[in-house]
Amino acid sequence: MSRDVATPPAPDPGDCYHCGSPVPAGASWSITLDEARHPLCCPGCEAVAHAIVDGGLAGYYRFRTELPERPEEHDTARTETWAVFDDPGLQRRFVHPEGDAGDVHATLAVDGITCAACAWLIEHRLNALAGVESSAVNLSHHRLRVSWNPERIRLSQLLAELAAIGYPAQPWEPDAAQARLHHQERMNVRRLIVAAVGMAQVMMFSLPIYLAGPGGMSADFHALFHWLSFALATPVVLFSAQPFFAGALRDLRTRVLGMDVPVAIAIGGAYLASAYAVLSDGGEVYFDSVAMFTFFLLFGRYVEARARRRSGHSGNALAGALPLSATRLESNDEQRILPASELVAGDRVLVKPGHGVPADGVIEEGESSLDESMLTGETLPVTRRPGDAVSGGSRNVESPLVVRVTHAGRDARAARIVDLSDRAFASRPRLAQLAARMAHLFVLRLLLVTACVATAWWFIDPSRVLWVTLSVLVVTCPCALALATPTALTAGHGQLRRRGVLVTRADAIEALSNVDRVILDKTGTLTTGRMSLVETRPLGGLEAGRARALAAALEARSEHPIARAFHPFRDATRRAVAVTSRPGQGLEGDLDGRRWRLGRPAFAAPHDVPAPPDADQWLLLAEAGEPRAWFRLQDQVRDDAAETVAGLRALGLAVELLSGDTAEAAGALAGHLGIADWRGGADPEAKLTRIRECQAEGERVAMVGDGINDVPVLAGADVAIAMNGATDLARTSADAILLGPRLTRIVEAVELSRATRRVMRQNMLWSVCYNVTAMPLAAVGLVPPWLAAIGMSASSLVVVGNALRLNRFRSRAVAPAAAPAPTPREVNA
């Protein structure tokens, strides 16, 4: 099957491949594409062309229908350099709608990010632009999620702003982004090796001078060792320390003082002063301190970056979970291998054993075990049969499957999880915001204090001014303070994700750690939500089979778990029209010219409410207010429901059941699970009222639900948790989503949130205490530069190591020792 594609324009061989303008004679600018070298007319076109190709969007040149205008090279028109990214056809690949207000969002891969200060600067600058709704940097993966109003600001303006402050960005593609991160990591390793070798050699030439003491070495050897140290320290400063100088220059240009500024001043000042001492043959040299400081700082940043990437590895792994290719079955069952990105809803794909599922879908043929650990955190494979839904990114273990695609590409569950993970960084917990402000303000105060210390030592002992000033700058660099919360949040997010809990808003971790009461829905939460029809009692002469078919017609388009119980009885020839859903009550619609209702007795027959046959869960089918049939439904309590309730109680939380089912059914389940407070027959308004009552009493409430009728309650709770089978609307309203069926993950999420909060506070306390203690010691000359470098790096590693303890987190509240269950009581709304 071929597709008609507009023939791309063919520039003259002497014209610019990007914009079509004439290429000046002897121009060296070019781009290599499809193993062919294409000339470019200016650095602007070269920058844009490389951004497009490096961003994985080389297809733009193959499918474009016209040449863009040539970009200008002056600052007033700098956004035109990025104007190609405003092309609607190109944006369809990476720009997606967000909400109902016409906003859109995109995920960008950003170069040049080194620490939390970079993330703060990017977010601060973008959020100040008119039309930008939000921006958030994923520090672990160097990704930026930005949401904007395309009517007020263009994507090219955002990219130009990022480039102007020193952070060029391109649309994020998993493969290309991983390649850039690997390249950056290789460069960091090379810089670290050069610094290590330089430090070792400089120390080798400095030790004889220290050991010999004044006058203990001839002037010729003394000068030789200084010159050798000068030669060895120069590549350390110019190559290994280059990121610090680039970051400091960027910070000064944007008038935002980051942590690279004091670092660059310390390295550059000590190196220049030492170089002057060698060239003038007089004064002290500090090449050993320069090399040692550069090495320890690079080593600390390297370990910290590796730890952050390892903690957040599941996010990038999930981004690449969808296989690149798929085997599509054509109408004649002929197999055709094609890129998975070309799949659309309705396609039939063959998934062989050992292969990944390329898209979300429903099994049509075959039965096999699927490994869904990447998506749900569950380690054991699950069995899937015809009619069961499967998620793209899971791996087929045993037998071949034929799957009918329902969602592919950006609409697949794996892609939505990645997008929700990036959205989680769109806000910062209060503690993280405080740490970012403290680190930002600390740099300015550090420079002022350093200037005062230098002035004082100029009068006390001018020979010690340089190394005391250097020690103050180095030892009090607020790297640990800036890392205090991002490392803990990254580790906490990664651990929650691996346990099958997807946090969609960053402040959910802090909110969840502070909850006092957990309110649980019944159907689909404490129970499996797989309702089954076990009994039909027709009334008024209606046949049982016709009653089931009428109910199935009313429930045909509903997503509620109750609707699934009637799906086996659907009749394709019978369709209900004008169907209206009343959340918490039931459905009504027109069938065969009559108005039918299915749901609660008071809703189905409001004028003459009949009593249900017994205390079980019954639904009433009524025709124009006249009862026609009773349906008894049965749901299964989750295996770990009692364990979850006991675990939440062990954490000191109040647990409450708030259900729309009958009071009898809710009370029976509450007694079975040992839930203290419960209420049945609650519609969405009553549920929301109950939450407001709890909040008015000073309690912070977490709500766990899964249905459309739970959406108002989820929105009103302090923390909203959606079950893995929740409706799309419920997922959108949730602060966290359970990716698997295990309810005990809620207990682990509360424990882990509390542990993350403790680690953030410990890190901040350690960072503040370290800086408060180290600065006076350095200011009075008790800390030499080499010890300052070790202390600063060690403080950063302590913060990172403390955060990494979250990776070894073990739940203590799951499966606790048996405790006497409280006596259930019905709460009043």
N, C-alpha and C positions, 0 to 999 in steps of 0.2 A: 504494500500500500504506500503510495507516494503522496507527498504534499506539495502543492504549488507554492513556491516562494518567490517573492519579487526579486528580480535579478539585481544584485548590488551594483552600485555605480563603479566603474573601473577608472580610477584616476590615471592620468597620463603618467608614464614611468618617471617623468621628471617632476611630478607634482607630489605634494605632501599626501601621504597615505591616509592621514586622519581628516584633514580639512580641505584638501584639494588645492591649496595655494602653491605657487611656485617655490621650489626649494632653492635657496641660495647656493651658488657655486662653492664647493668645498665644505658644505655643511656636514657635520658628523652625527647629527641626530637621526635615530632610526629605531625601528621596532621589528623584532623577529616573530613571525606568525606562520604556522604551517610550514616550518623549515625554510621559510623565505624571508629575506631581509627587505624591509620596506622603508623608504626615506621619509623623513619628517622635516618640517620647515623651521621649527623653533623649539626651545626648551619647554614652552607651554604645551605644545602638542605632544612632545615626548613624555611629559609628566602624565598627561591625561591618558595617552595610549597605554603606557605601562600600568597605570592604575586600573584600567579596564581589563587588560589581559591578566595581570597579577590577581585581580579579584575574581577570576574564573568566568569572566563575561566576554570572552573572545568571540563568542557567537554574534556579538553586536556587529562586527565588521563583515561577517558573512551574510547577515540578513538585513542590513540597513538598506533603506530605499533612497536616501539622499545624503549628501555630505553636509556636515555641520559647518557653521561659520567659523572662520579662523579666530582663535582666542587672542585677545590683546595681552600685552605683557606688562601693563602698568597696574598699579594697585586699585585704581578706581574701577577697573573692569575685571578684577581677579575672579569674580564669580563666574564669568564666562568660560574660564578654563574648565570648570566642572559642569558646564551647561549640558553636556551630553547625557548626564545622569537624570536630566529632566524629561528625557524622551519617554513617552507613555509605554511604548513597547518594551523598552529596557526595564522600566520600573515594575512591570507586571511580574518579573521574576523575584523581586525581593521586597517590594513595598506592598503592605497589606492593610486593609481597612481596620479601624479600631473604633468600636462603639457606634452610636447612631448620630453623632454630631458632625460626621464628615471628616473626622481626623484619620490619619494613617500612621503606621509605624514601620520601622525598618531596623534590622540588626546590622551594624557595621563593624568591620574589623579595623582596629585602630593601632597604628604604629607609634612607638615612642613612649609607651606607658611603662614606668618603672616602679611606682609606689602609689600609696593612697593619695598623696598630694596631687599626682597627675589626674587621678579620677575626680578629685574635688574640683580642680581647675576646669576640666572638661565640662562637668555638670554645671558648674557655676556660670561659665560663659554661655553655654547653650540655653540654659533655663532663663537667662536674661534676655534672649531674643524674642521679639514679638511673634507670636504664632507657634512657638514651641510649647507643647503641653507638658512634657516631661522628658528627662534624659537620665539614663542610669548606666554606669560603667560596671561591667563584670570584671573585677580586677584579676580573677584567676585566669580567665581565658582571653583577656584583652578585647572584649566585645563591648559595644555600645548599643543599647536599645534606646532609640529616640522616637518620640511621638510628636507629630506636628499637624497643623492645619494647612493643607496645600493651597488654600485660598489666600493665606496671609504670608506664607514664606515657602520658598522652593527648596528642594533637596540640595541643589547646587549651592545655595547660600549657606546651608549647614556645613557642607563639605569644605567650602572655602573658608569658613570661620575656623573649622578644625585645623586646616592647613596653616592658617595665619598664626595660630597660637602654638604651632609646632607639632601637631598630631595628625598627620595625613591619614585619611580613612578611605576604605573601599567597602562596597557591599560584602557582607560576610557569606562565604561559602565554606562548608566544613573542610573539604580537602585543601583548598587554597589557604585557609586560615591555619590549619595544622602545619602546612609546609612553612608558612612564615614563622610560626612559633618555634618549629624545629630549627630553622635557620638562625633565629635570634638566640636560641639556647646554645647552638654551636658557637656563635660569636661570643657569648658570655663565657663559655668554657675556655675559648682561646684567650680571652682577656684575662681570665683567672690564671691560666697557665703562665702567661707572660709575666703577670704580677708576682706569681709564686717564685718563678725562676729569678726574676730581677731582685726580689726581696732576699732570697737566699744568697745570691752573689754579692749584693751590696752589704749584707750583714757580714759576709766573709771578709770583705775589705775594711769594714768599720771596726770589727772586733780587735784587730791588732792595734789600732789607734787608741781604743779605749783601754786596752790592757797595758800598753806601753806607757800611757800617761804623758803629761807635758814633758817635753825634752827627751823622752825615751826612744824616739825614732828620728832617723835622719830626715832632713827637710826634703830630700829627693823622694824617699819612699812615702813620706807624708803627702806630698803633692801627687805622686803617682796613684796612690790609693784613692785620693779625692777625685782625680780625673777618671779613674776607672768607675767609681761610684756614680759620677756624673753621667758617664756614657751608658751605664746599665739602668739608671733611674729614668733616663729620657724616654725610652720606649714604654716604660710603665706609665709615665704621665701622659704621653701623647696618644698611646693606643689603649691601654687598660683603663685609664681614668677618663677617656673621652666621653662616656655617657654622662658623667657628672658635670663636665663643662658644658655639654650640649643642653642638659637640663637646666643648669643655672642660667645660661644665656636665654633660654626660653622663658624662664621665670622672670628674669629682669625685663625682657621685652614685653611681657604681659602684665608687669607690675604686680605680680603675685609672688611673694617670697615662699619658696618651697625648701625642702630639706637639702636639695642639691646646692643651694647657694652657700651655706656655711661649709659644706664639704669641698666645693670647688675653691673657695677662698683659702681654706686650710691647705689643700694640696698645692694649688697654684702659688700661694704666698711662700710656703716653705721651699718649693722647688726653685722659684725665682731668686729668693734670698740665698739659697745654697749655691745656685749657679753663679750669682754675683760674687759670692765669697771665693769660689774656685777661680773665676776669671781674674779677680783682683788680688788673688793670693792673700786674702785676709778675711777673718770672720769665721763664724761657726757654720758647719754644713749639717743638713738634716735629711740627706738622701735616704738613710736607713728608715727614718720615721715616715717619710713620704711613701716609700715602697711598702712598708709594713701596713700603714694605714690604708693604702689603696687595696692591698691584698685582703685584709680582714674585712673591709667594707664590701668588696666584691664577693667574698666568700659568704658573708652574712646574707647579702641580697640573693645570691645564687641558691643557698639553702632555703631561704624564705620563699623564693619563687617556685622551686621544686616542690616544696611542701604545699603551697597553695594549689599548684596544678594537680598534684596527687590527690589532694582533698576534693578538688572539684572535677576529677577525671571523669566521673560518671556523666557529667553534662556533655562533654565533648564526645564521649563514647556513644551516648544516646543520639547525638547529632549525626553520627555516622552509622547508626544501627540499621537504617533502611539500606538494603542491598542496592548496588548500582544498576544491576540488570534484572530482568524478569523474563519468564517464559510464558508468553501469552498464547492462549488457544484460540485459533481463528474459528470461523463458523463451521468449517469442515473438520474441526479438531486437529488441524495441522499446527505444529508447534513453531513459534517464532520468537527468537530472542531479541529483545529491544531494551533500551534504557528504561529503568523503572520510573524515571521522571515523565515518561510519555504515557503512562497508564492513566486511564480515566475511569470514572464510575461506570459499572456495567461490564467491564472487561472480565474475562475468565482467565485465570493464571494457574499454571501448574507449579506446585511447590514440592520439589523432590526432597528426600531425606538428607539431612545435613545442610540444607539451604535455608536462607532466611525468607520470611514472608515479606514481599515487597510493598504491600499496602494493606490497609484495613479492609476487611471483607467478611463474608459468610461462607462457611464450608458447604460446597454442593456435593462433593463426592470424597469418600475416604474417611478414615479414622486414624488418628495418630496422637502422639504425645508432643507437646510444644514446650520449649524452654522459654519462659517469659520473664526470666530473672532480670533482664535489662530494663524491663518496663515496670514490673511490680515489686521487685526485691525478693520474690519468693524463689527459693533455690531449687525446689523440686518441680520437675515437669508436670504439666497438667494435661489430661486427656480431652481432646476435642473431637466432636462427631458432626455429621451433617446437620446443618441448621445452627450450629454454634458460631458465634462471632470470634474472629481472630484479629490480632493487632499487628500492624506492620512493625518489623524489627524483632519479633519473636522468631525462634529457630525451630524448624521441623526436625524431630528426633528419629522417628521410626519409619512411617509409611508415606507414600506420595499422597498429596491432597490437591483437589481442584477447588479454587477459591473464587467467588464472585466479588469483585472489587466494589467497595462502597465509598471509601475515601482514599485518595492517593496524594503523594507529594506533600505540599504544605498543609493539606487538610488531614493528613494521617495523624494518628494519636501521638506517635513519637515526635513529630514536628511540633504539635501543639504543646507537648510537655516541655520541649526545649524553649518554646516561646514563653510559656508561663514561668519557667525558671529564670529567664532573662528579665521578665516583668517583676520578679521578686526583688530585684535590685533597684527598682524605680523609686523606692523609698528606703530610708535608713532608720533603724531603731534610734530612740532618743539618746541612748548611751553612745551609739556610733557617731551621731551628729555632734555630741559634746566632745568626743575625742578628736574629731576632724577639726573643730573650731580651736581646740586647745593646741593642737599641733601646728595649725596655721599661725596663730598668734605667738606661739613660743619662738618661732624663728626670728621674728622681728625683735623680740625682747632679748634673745640670745645675741644678736648682732650688737645691740646697744650695750649689753653687759660686757661683751668682749671688747668693745671700744673703750669702755671705762677701765677694764682690767689692763689693757695695753697702755693706756695713759698713766695709770698708777705705777706700773712696773717701769715705765720710761724714767720716772723719777727715782724709783727704788733701786733698780739694777738694770740699766739698758742692755747689758749682755744677755739677759734672760727674757727680754720682752718677746722675742719671736717664738721661742718654744713654749712659753707659758700661754701666749695667745693661741698658738696652734693647739695646745692641749685643751683649752677651754672650748674652742670651736668643735673639736673632735669629740670629746668626752660627753658633751651635752647635746649632741645632734639628736633631735627628737624622733629618730627612726622607730624606736620601740613604742613610743606613744602613738605614732601614726599606724603602726601595725597591730596595736592592741585589740581593736574591735574587728577590722577586716579579716584577720586570720581566724579569729574565733567564729565569726559568722560564716566564713567559707567552709570551715571544718564542720560546723553544725549543719549547714545546708547539705553538704555532701553526705554526712552520716544519716540524716533524715531521708535523703533521696535513696540511699542504699537500703534503707529499711522500709521503703515503699510508701513514704509520706512526701508528697510534693508540696513545698511551700511556695505559694504564688505571690505573696507579699512579704517583704523583708521584715516589717514590723510585727508579723505574726509570731515570730519566735519570742520576742519580748512580751507580747500580749499573752501568748499561751503560757509563759512561765509565771504569769501573775493571776491566772484564773482561780476563782473560788468555787464555781459550780459548773458542772457539765450536764447539759440537758440533751437527752437522747430521744430521737424519734423512734417509733416502733417498726413499722413496715419498711423493709429495705435497709434498716440500720441494726436493730437488735435481732431482727429476723432476716432471713436470706432474701426476702422479697420475691421468691419464686412461688407465687400463689398457685394453688390448684383447686379446681372445682370438684368437690367431693360429693355433693348432694344437690338435687333440684327438686323442689316441691311446687308443682304448678297449682294455680288457683283459678277459679272461675271458668273451668272447662278448657283452659289452654293446655295444649300438649307440651310435654317436657322438651322434646326436640325443638319445637318451634320457639319455645321460650329461650332456650340456649342460643338459637340462631339470631333472635331479636337482640338479645344482650350482646352477642358478638358483633353485630352490625353497629351498635352504639359505641362499642369500645374499639372499633377497628383502627382509629387514628390516634388513640390515646397512648402516651408513653408510661402511664402509671403501672406499677407492678400488678394491680388487679386486672388490667386489660389483658395481660399475658395469659391469665387463666381461661379466658374465653376465646383466644385465638384459634384453638383446634376446632372450634364449632362455627367458624366463619363460612358464610355462603356467598360466593362471588356474585350471585344474582340479586342479592338483597343488600341495598346500600341505604344508609341513613343520611339525611340531609339536614341542614340547619342545626348541626350538633353543637351544643354549648356545654362547656365544662364549668362546674361550680366547685372550686377547690375545697376539699374537705367535706363535700356533700355528695356529688355524683355527676351524672351526665343526663342530658335530655336532648331529644332530636325527633325528627319526623320520619316515620316508617309506615308505608302503606296508607298514607293519608291521615295518620293518627299521631298524636303527640305522646311519646313514651319517655319515661324517666327510669333511671337505674342508679341506686345508691342507698343512702340512709333511709329508713322508713319515714322519718319526718319530712324528708325532701321528696321522696317518690310519691307519697300519698299524704300531703299536708292537711287535708280536710278531715280525714279519718285515719289516724295513724295506727296501724296494727302493731301488735306486739310480736317480736320474733319468736320462733319456736322454742329456743332455749338460749343459754348464755354464750353460745359460740358466735363466730363472726358470720352474720347473714347480711345479704344484700336483697333489696326488694325491687322487683320490676313492676312498674305500674303503667297502665294505659289511661291517659287523661285523668289521673288521680285515682284510678281503680286498681287495687292490687291484683297482679296476674301471676307472679311466681316468686318464690324464695330461692336464693342460691346460698349454699354454705361453702365458704372458702376456708382453706387451711394453709397456714404458712409455717415454716420450720424455723425454730430459734437457732441462731448461729451457735456453733460448737463452743466458741470462746466468749460468748456474751457474758456468762457468769464470771469468768476469769477477768474480763475487762472491768466489770463493775467492781469486783473486789480489789483490783489493782488501783482503780481511781480512788476508792475509799482509803486504801493504804497510803496514798499520797496526800491524804487530808482533804480531799475534795468532796463536796456534796454532789450526789448523783440524783438526777431526776428524770422520770419518764413522762414525756408530753406527747400524747398520741391523738390522732383523729379517730381511732377506732372506738368501739363502745367502751363504757366504763368497766364493764365486766371483763372484757378481753384485756384491757390495759391493767386492771387490778390483778388479774391472774398472773400475767407475765411479771409484774413488779414483785409479787410475792415469790414467784419462782426464782427470780434473779437476785432477790435481796435488795431491791431499790427502795429507799426510804420514802421519797416523795413521788407521786404519780398523779396524772390526770388523764382521763379518757374523754372522747367526744369533743375534742378541742379543734376548732377551725383555725385557719391561719391568723385571724384577728385575735382570737383568744390566746394563741401561742405567743404572739408578739406582746400582748398585754402582760402575760406572765413574765416574759423576759424583762420588760420595763419595770415591773414590780421588784424583781430581784436586783436590778441595777439601781433602783431608787433606794434600796436598803444598803447600798454600798458594795454589792457583790459584782465581781467581774465574771461574765458568763460566756462559756463556750457552747455552741450549738452544733450538734451532729445530725445531718439529715441527708436526704437523697432525692426528694421529689420536687415537682414544680410548686406544690403547696407549701414547701419549706422555704422557698426563696425569700419571702418577706421576713421570716424569722432569722434566716441566715444573715440577711443584710442588717438586722437590728442587733445581733449579738456582738460581743466584743471580739470574739474569734469564731469564725465559721469554718466548719470542717465538713467536706462533702465525701460521701462514700464512693467507692470505685465504680459502682453502677449508677451513679447519679445522672440526672438529666443535664443537658448542656447548660441550661439556664442556671441550675443549682451550682454547677462547676464554676460558672462565671462569677457567681456571688461569693464563692468560698475563698477563705484565706489559705486553706490547705486542703489537699485532695489525697485520699487514700488510694493508692494505685493497685492494691491487692485486696482480697476479701477478708483479711485478718483484722478483726476489730481491736485486738490488743495493741495494734500499732498506735492507737490513740494514747494509751498509757505510756508507751515508749516515747512518743512525741512530747508529752508533757515533761517527762523526766529529762529528756535530752535538751529541751528548751531551757529548763532550769539550770542544767549543767552548763549550757552555752552562756547564759547570763552570768553565772558564777565565774566562768573563765574570763569573760570580758571585764568584769570588775576586778578580778585578780590581776589581769594584765595592765589595766589602767593604774591600779594602786602600785604595782611594781615599777611601772614606767615613771610615775610621778616621784616615787621615793628615790629611784635611781638618780634622776636628774637633780633633785633637790640636794642629794648627798654628794654627787660627783662635782657639781659646779663649784662649790666653795673650796673643795680640795684642790681642784685644778687651778682656781684663781689664786690660791696662796702658794702655788708652785710645788705641790706635793705629788703631782701626777705627771710623769714624763710623757712625751707624745706617743711612744710605743705602747705604754700602758693604757693611754687614753683610747688608742685604736682598738686594743683588745677589749677594753671595758665596753665601748660603744657597740662593737659587734656582738659581744657576749650578751648584752642586754636585749638586743634584737632577737638573738637565738633563744633566749629564755622565753620571750613572749611567744615565738613560733612554736617552741617545744611544748609549752603549756597548752596552746590551742590544739596541738596534735594529739593531746591526751583524749580528746573527744573521739578520735578514731578508734580508741579501744573501749568505748563506752559499753557497759553491760547493764541491762535493765535489772533493777532490784524489786520493782513493784509487781512485775508480771508473775503470775502464779505464786502469790504470797501465802503465808500461813493462814489457815482458815480462821476467820473472825466471825463473831456472832452477827448475823444480819439484822439490821434494824427492822422494826415493825412498820410495814407499809402504811402510809396514810394518804388519803386523797387530798390534794391541795386545791384551794379555791382560786379561781381566776379573778 
